[in-house]
Amino acid sequence: MKIKTVALAAFAVAGLLTGAQASAQEKLTVWWVKGFYKAEDDALFAAIKKYEAKNKNVKIELSQYPIQDMIPKTVAALDAGSPPDVAYGDSSTSR
């Protein structure tokens, strides 16, 4: 389950980076690319559940988007000054 390992690692890093901020705000907004396989999404949901179990005062607000929407949505959120706390998307384009 390589995807599960990646998802857990990403949330561990996000938790370390936003730990102090998360405990103060009690909610983390996460934008994540929609998985190609069901197992990818299942691993993400399990990582969120595990994170919330360890950090009982933090609720993860997850939004999943198709891969082609992640960059435009993230750029628009940055321009508007309201980016999510954590965003992950990968690119499948080649040049």
Sequence and secondary structure as in RCSB ss.txt:
>XXXX:A:sequence
MKIKTVALAAFAVAGLLTGAQASAQEKLTVWWVKGFYKAEDDALFAAIKKYEAKNKNVKIELSQYPIQDMIPKTV
AALDAGSPPDVAYGDSSTSR
>XXXX:A:secstr
 HHHHHHHHHHHHHHHHHHHHHHHHSEEEEEEE  SSHHHHHHHHHHHHHHHHH TT EEEEEEE HHHHHHHHH
HHHHHT   SEEE       
